[in-house]
Amino acid sequence: MNKIILLIDNSEQYGRSLLKGIVRYSKEKGPWLFCRMPLFYRETLK
């Protein structure tokens, strides 16, 4: 199983559309495991 960390801003339409496409692709080629960056790290990177 592939483990994928996505660092994509999903607050705008482009990022959300990109994530939807990645999820659709992973369902065809998977199984993939997606991980999100913890909130603590996201806030310290700003």
N, C-alpha and C positions, 0 to 999 in steps of 0.2 A: 504494500500500500504506500503510495506517495504521500508525503506530508508537505503541504503548501502553506506558506505564510504570505498573505497578501497585504501589501502596504499601499492601499488605494483609498483616496478620499471619496467616500460615498455620500457626501453631503450635497453633491450636485448631480444633475441628471446623467452627465457623461460617465461618471464613476459608477453609478448604479447600473447603467446599461452595460458597461464593461463587465461588472461582476456577474450580472445575469448571463452574459454570454459565456463567461468562464465556467459558471455552474452548469450550464447546458452542455458544454463540451466535456466537462468532467463526468457527467452522467453517462455519456456515450463511451468515454475512454477509461473511466475510473476502475476501481474505487480510489478516490482521493480523500484525504483528510485536510480540511481547511482550518487554520488557526488564525485568531485575531491577536493583534498586539495589545497587551494589557493597557488599560486606561492610564495607569501610572506613567508608562513609558511615552504614551502619546502626548500627555500633558507636559512632560519635561523636554520634549523635542521642539516645542513651539518657541 
